[in-house]
């Protein structure tokens, strides 16, 4: 049975579409939705700072503050997505994690014994004009233990 549906969610148009499809499935199958947003702070640096080359305490504090802001924004985004699920009577929860996006999705799948992953074909880093799979959705589909539904 498809009782635990994981939706990697970053607010991109494809993750919004993936959530809509997951909500349809969850409603029909009486499933629970797990929303997961992964922040890769390795890519985050305030304008003017080169991450990895930061020397002073002030600069390091600025990077930490920037990373915290990104995590807070991700949590707000997930809370809004959670409200959509709850308004349709769908049981849902969310989590924000930090690290390699595809790796964290696959770890979450294993930890929570997910039975279906519904993922957008591209995330915020995808190139809209290229009609190929994004690197995260490709890696998840190749390595997941559960079925993966890729939504375009």
C-alpha positions in Angstrom: 0.0 0.0 0.0 1.1 3.5 -0.7 0.5 4.9 2.8 3.5 7.2 3.2 4.1 9.7 0.4 7.2 11.9 0.4 7.1 15.2 -1.4 10.5 17.0 -1.7 9.3 20.6 -1.7 11.3 23.7 -2.7 8.5 26.0 -3.8 9.3 25.7 -7.5 6.4 25.3 -9.9 7.3 21.6 -10.4 7.3 20.9 -6.6 3.9 22.7 -6.3 2.6 20.4 -9.1 4.1 17.4 -7.4 2.3 18.3 -4.1 -1.0 18.7 -5.9 -0.6 15.2 -7.4 0.5 13.8 -4.1 -2.6 15.3 -2.4 -4.9 13.6 -5.0 -3.2 10.3 -4.3 -3.2 10.8 -0.5 -6.9 11.7 -0.6 -7.8 8.6 -2.7 -5.5 6.2 -0.9 -5.9 7.6 2.7 -2.2 8.2 2.8 0.0 10.5 4.8 2.2 13.2 3.2 5.7 14.0 4.4 6.9 17.4 3.0 10.7 17.7 3.0 12.8 20.7 2.1 16.5 20.4 2.0 18.7 23.5 2.3 22.2 23.1 0.9 24.1 25.8 2.7 27.2 25.0 0.8 25.6 27.1 -2.0 24.7 29.9 0.2 26.8 33.0 0.7 25.7 36.6 1.1 26.4 38.9 -1.8 30.1 39.8 -1.9 31.3 36.9 0.2 33.0 33.8 -1.3 31.9 30.8 0.7 34.9 28.8 1.9 37.2 31.8 1.7 35.6 33.6 4.6 38.2 34.6 7.2 36.9 37.0 9.8 34.5 36.2 12.6 32.2 39.0 11.2 32.1 37.3 7.8 31.5 33.8 9.3 28.7 35.2 11.4 27.1 36.8 8.3 27.2 33.4 6.5 25.5 31.7 9.6 22.9 34.4 9.7 22.2 34.0 6.0 21.9 30.2 6.4 19.5 30.6 9.3 17.3 33.0 7.2 17.2 30.5 4.3 16.1 27.7 6.8 13.4 30.0 8.3 12.1 30.8 4.8 12.0 27.1 4.0 10.0 26.4 7.1 7.5 29.2 6.3 7.0 27.8 2.8 6.5 24.3 4.2 3.9 25.5 6.7 1.9 27.0 3.8 2.1 23.7 1.9 1.0 21.9 5.1 -2.1 24.1 5.4 -3.1 23.2 1.8 -2.9 19.5 2.8 -4.8 20.0 6.0 -7.5 22.1 4.3 -8.2 19.0 2.2 -8.3 16.7 5.2 -5.0 15.1 4.4 -2.6 14.1 7.2 0.7 15.8 6.6 3.9 16.8 8.4 7.1 18.7 7.3 10.8 18.8 8.0 13.7 21.0 6.9 17.1 19.4 6.6 20.5 20.6 5.7 22.9 19.0 3.3 23.1 17.3 -0.1 19.5 17.5 -1.5 19.2 14.1 -3.2 21.1 12.3 -0.4 18.9 13.8 2.3 15.7 12.8 0.3 17.0 9.2 0.1 18.0 9.1 3.8 14.5 10.4 4.7 12.9 7.8 2.5 14.8 5.0 4.3 14.3 6.4 7.9 10.5 6.9 7.5 9.9 3.8 5.4 8.3 5.9 2.6 6.2 3.9 0.1 6.1 6.5 -2.7 8.1 9.6 -3.6 6.3 12.3 -5.7 8.9 14.7 -6.9 9.0 17.6 -9.4 11.0 17.1 -12.6 13.0 20.2 -11.8 13.7 22.3 -8.8 14.7 25.8 -8.2 18.0 25.2 -9.9 16.6 23.5 -13.0 16.8 25.2 -16.4 13.3 25.7 -17.6 14.0 25.6 -21.3 15.8 22.2 -21.2 13.3 19.3 -21.2 15.6 16.9 -19.3 15.3 15.7 -15.7 16.9 17.8 -13.0 19.9 16.3 -11.3 18.0 15.8 -8.0 15.0 14.1 -9.5 17.2 11.9 -11.7 19.4 10.8 -8.7 16.4 10.1 -6.5 14.6 8.1 -9.2 17.8 6.1 -9.9 18.5 5.3 -6.2 15.2 5.2 -4.3 13.9 1.9 -2.9 10.3 3.0 -3.2 8.4 3.9 -6.5 9.1 7.5 -7.7 6.5 9.6 -9.5 8.1 12.4 -11.4 5.8 15.3 -12.1 6.4 17.7 -15.0 
